């Protein structure tokens, strides 16, 4: 049994924060699934590195450019293809765990962070285009994002809440999730297959503090803020995180 599968036995679900066309086509993602990876998350920055830093997409890029597609249309076409393929690989895990694991997440447009209605529309559109039950739409926990989370959950779409930096944001996201489930229940929706995770971003603070410490020539405290921040999260305090978010609380320390 792999170390990842051992973690699964302990109730931990490890997600991969990476995606790339050749990584999927060469069988590397499938290999990690077999070793115990339980899901994948993505964002525009990951796709930017994958597309600009490789020749994986060159043929599709040429075709889309020749077809007169806009930059946004090209990006979305390439990203949706990868997300769809990854979701198909995780589908057996999703079915085997009755929807507990096996999700692949895709972010709504970052330009909509302050646009509630735009976020709701984009989330519903992306979910419909991908047409796979194990897609999880990433929505930021901004003031405009919180009501969008509630509305998207109410529509029966799984949500990965991102950009959480405080316990207050987490509480707002949890309340939005519960309110969304209540609306979904009233409409006879499937609560068992509507999931959510909350992602605390600790790497951003970690990087900023380490850089500041480097400027002060203080190396003793470097590399500690991420772990200390994680200890302050609800998951580490033993509150009912797993109860509120039926999947888990995800502590994301992204590179």
C-alpha positions as CSV (number, residue, x, y, z in Angstrom):
1,X,0.0,0.0,0.0
2,X,1.3,3.5,-0.9
3,X,1.8,6.3,1.6
4,X,-1.1,8.1,-0.1
5,X,-3.4,5.1,0.4
6,X,-2.3,4.9,4.0
7,X,-3.3,8.5,4.5
8,X,-6.7,7.6,2.9
9,X,-7.1,4.9,5.5
10,X,-6.6,7.6,8.2
11,X,-9.3,9.7,6.7
12,X,-7.1,12.2,4.8
13,X,-7.8,13.1,1.1
14,X,-4.8,14.4,-0.8
15,X,-5.5,16.5,-3.9
16,X,-3.0,17.4,-6.6
17,X,-2.7,21.1,-7.4
18,X,-1.4,20.6,-10.9
19,X,-2.7,19.7,-14.4
20,X,-1.1,19.5,-17.9
21,X,-2.0,17.8,-21.1
22,X,1.0,15.5,-21.4
23,X,0.7,14.7,-17.7
24,X,-2.7,13.3,-18.5
25,X,-2.0,11.6,-21.8
26,X,1.2,9.9,-20.6
27,X,-0.7,8.2,-17.8
28,X,1.0,10.0,-15.0
29,X,-2.2,11.3,-13.5
30,X,-3.8,7.8,-13.7
31,X,-0.7,6.4,-11.9
32,X,-1.1,8.9,-9.1
33,X,-4.8,8.0,-8.8
34,X,-3.8,4.4,-8.4
35,X,-1.3,5.5,-5.7
36,X,-4.0,7.4,-3.7
37,X,-4.5,10.9,-5.1
38,X,-8.2,11.7,-4.4
39,X,-8.7,14.8,-6.6
40,X,-7.2,17.6,-8.6
41,X,-7.5,21.4,-8.4
42,X,-6.5,23.9,-11.0
43,X,-6.4,27.7,-11.6
44,X,-5.5,30.0,-14.4
45,X,-1.9,30.3,-13.2
46,X,-1.4,26.5,-13.4
47,X,-2.8,26.5,-17.0
48,X,-0.7,29.5,-17.9
49,X,2.5,27.6,-16.9
50,X,1.3,24.4,-18.7
51,X,0.4,26.1,-21.9
52,X,3.2,28.6,-22.1
53,X,5.9,26.3,-20.7
54,X,5.4,23.3,-23.0
55,X,4.5,22.3,-26.6
56,X,1.6,20.2,-25.4
57,X,-0.9,22.6,-26.8
58,X,0.8,23.8,-29.9
59,X,-1.5,22.0,-32.4
60,X,-4.6,23.1,-30.7
61,X,-3.4,26.6,-30.3
62,X,-2.7,26.9,-34.1
63,X,-6.1,25.5,-34.9
64,X,-7.9,27.8,-32.6
65,X,-6.0,30.9,-33.7
66,X,-6.7,30.0,-37.4
67,X,-10.4,29.6,-36.4
68,X,-10.3,33.2,-35.2
69,X,-10.9,32.4,-31.5
70,X,-10.3,35.1,-28.9
71,X,-7.7,34.7,-26.2
72,X,-10.3,33.8,-23.6
73,X,-12.0,31.3,-25.9
74,X,-8.6,29.7,-26.6
75,X,-7.8,29.5,-22.9
76,X,-11.2,28.1,-22.0
77,X,-11.2,25.5,-24.8
78,X,-7.8,24.2,-23.7
79,X,-8.6,24.2,-20.0
80,X,-12.0,22.5,-20.4
81,X,-10.4,19.8,-22.4
82,X,-7.9,19.0,-19.7
83,X,-10.4,19.3,-16.9
84,X,-12.9,17.0,-18.7
85,X,-10.2,14.3,-19.3
86,X,-9.0,14.5,-15.7
87,X,-12.6,14.2,-14.4
88,X,-13.1,11.1,-16.6
89,X,-10.1,9.5,-15.0
90,X,-11.4,10.2,-11.5
91,X,-14.9,9.2,-12.3
92,X,-14.5,5.5,-11.2
93,X,-13.2,6.8,-7.8
94,X,-16.1,9.2,-7.5
95,X,-18.6,6.4,-8.2
96,X,-16.8,3.9,-5.9
97,X,-16.8,6.3,-3.0
98,X,-20.4,7.4,-3.7
99,X,-19.3,11.0,-4.4
100,X,-17.0,11.4,-1.4
101,X,-13.8,11.6,-3.5
102,X,-12.7,11.9,-7.1
103,X,-13.4,15.6,-7.9
104,X,-11.6,17.9,-10.3
105,X,-12.0,21.6,-9.7
106,X,-12.1,24.5,-12.2
107,X,-12.1,28.2,-11.3
108,X,-14.7,30.8,-12.4
109,X,-13.1,33.7,-14.2
110,X,-11.0,35.8,-11.7
111,X,-12.5,38.9,-13.3
112,X,-15.8,38.0,-11.6
113,X,-14.4,38.1,-8.0
114,X,-16.6,41.2,-7.2
115,X,-19.6,40.2,-9.4
116,X,-22.1,37.9,-7.7
117,X,-24.5,37.4,-10.6
118,X,-21.6,37.0,-13.0
119,X,-20.0,34.3,-10.8
120,X,-23.3,32.4,-10.5
121,X,-23.8,32.4,-14.3
122,X,-20.2,31.4,-15.0
123,X,-20.3,28.6,-12.5
124,X,-23.5,27.2,-14.0
125,X,-22.2,27.6,-17.5
126,X,-18.9,25.8,-16.8
127,X,-20.6,22.9,-15.0
128,X,-23.1,22.5,-17.8
129,X,-20.4,22.5,-20.5
130,X,-18.3,20.0,-18.7
131,X,-21.4,17.8,-18.0
132,X,-19.7,15.6,-15.4
133,X,-20.9,15.1,-11.8
134,X,-17.4,15.1,-10.3
135,X,-16.7,18.7,-11.4
136,X,-16.2,21.1,-8.5
137,X,-16.4,24.8,-9.3
138,X,-14.0,27.1,-7.5
139,X,-15.5,30.4,-6.1
140,X,-13.6,32.9,-4.0
141,X,-14.8,33.8,-0.5
142,X,-15.0,37.5,-1.4
143,X,-18.0,39.6,-0.3
144,X,-19.5,39.0,-3.7
145,X,-18.5,35.4,-3.8
146,X,-20.3,34.3,-0.6
147,X,-23.9,34.8,-1.9
148,X,-22.7,33.2,-5.2
149,X,-21.6,30.1,-3.2
150,X,-25.0,29.8,-1.7
151,X,-26.8,30.1,-5.1
152,X,-24.5,27.6,-6.8
153,X,-24.8,25.0,-4.1
154,X,-28.6,25.6,-4.2
155,X,-28.4,24.7,-7.9
156,X,-26.8,21.3,-7.0
157,X,-23.3,22.2,-8.1
158,X,-20.3,21.3,-6.0
159,X,-18.1,24.2,-4.9
160,X,-14.5,24.6,-3.8
161,X,-14.4,27.8,-1.8
162,X,-11.1,29.5,-2.4
163,X,-9.1,32.6,-1.1
164,X,-10.0,32.0,2.5
165,X,-7.5,33.7,4.8
166,X,-9.4,34.0,8.1
167,X,-11.8,32.1,10.3
168,X,-14.5,34.8,9.7
169,X,-14.3,34.0,5.9
170,X,-14.6,30.3,6.7
171,X,-17.7,30.9,8.8
172,X,-19.3,33.0,6.1
173,X,-18.6,30.2,3.6
174,X,-19.9,27.5,5.9
175,X,-23.2,29.5,6.4
176,X,-23.5,30.0,2.6
177,X,-23.0,26.2,2.1
178,X,-25.7,25.3,4.6
179,X,-28.1,27.9,3.3
180,X,-27.5,26.6,-0.2
181,X,-28.2,23.0,0.9
182,X,-31.5,24.1,2.6
183,X,-32.6,25.6,-0.7
184,X,-31.5,22.6,-2.6
185,X,-33.5,20.4,-0.2
186,X,-36.7,22.4,-0.7
187,X,-36.3,21.9,-4.5
188,X,-35.8,18.1,-4.0
189,X,-32.2,18.3,-5.0
190,X,-29.6,15.6,-4.4
191,X,-27.8,16.7,-1.2
192,X,-25.7,13.5,-1.2
193,X,-24.0,14.5,-4.5
194,X,-23.6,18.2,-3.8
195,X,-20.3,18.7,-2.0
196,X,-18.0,21.5,-0.9
197,X,-14.5,22.1,0.4
198,X,-13.0,25.2,1.9
199,X,-9.4,26.0,1.0
200,X,-7.3,28.0,3.3
201,X,-4.4,29.7,1.4
202,X,-1.5,29.7,3.8
203,X,1.3,29.9,1.2
204,X,0.6,33.5,0.4
205,X,1.2,34.6,3.9
206,X,4.1,32.2,4.3
207,X,5.8,33.7,1.2
208,X,5.2,37.3,2.3
209,X,6.5,36.8,5.9
210,X,9.5,34.8,4.7
211,X,10.5,37.6,2.3
212,X,10.1,40.2,5.1
213,X,12.2,38.1,7.4
214,X,14.9,37.7,4.7
215,X,15.0,41.5,4.5
216,X,15.6,41.6,8.3
217,X,18.3,39.0,8.0
218,X,16.2,36.8,10.3
219,X,16.3,33.1,9.1
220,X,15.4,31.5,12.4
221,X,11.6,32.2,11.9
222,X,11.5,31.5,8.2
223,X,9.5,28.5,7.0
224,X,7.2,28.5,10.1
225,X,4.3,30.7,9.4
226,X,2.5,28.3,7.1
227,X,2.4,25.5,9.7
228,X,1.5,27.9,12.5
229,X,-1.3,29.4,10.3
230,X,-2.6,25.9,9.6
231,X,-2.8,25.2,13.3
232,X,-5.2,28.1,13.8
233,X,-7.7,26.7,11.2
234,X,-10.9,25.0,12.3
235,X,-9.7,21.7,11.2
236,X,-6.8,21.7,13.6
237,X,-9.0,23.0,16.4
238,X,-11.3,20.0,16.3
239,X,-14.5,21.9,15.5
240,X,-17.2,20.3,13.3
241,X,-15.5,21.1,10.0
242,X,-16.1,17.7,8.5
243,X,-19.7,17.9,9.6
244,X,-20.4,21.3,8.0
245,X,-18.4,20.6,4.8
246,X,-19.3,17.0,4.1
247,X,-16.0,16.3,2.3
248,X,-13.3,17.9,4.4
249,X,-11.5,21.1,5.1
250,X,-8.6,21.5,2.7
251,X,-5.5,23.2,4.0
252,X,-3.9,24.3,0.7
253,X,-0.2,25.1,0.9
254,X,0.4,25.8,-2.8
255,X,3.8,26.2,-4.4
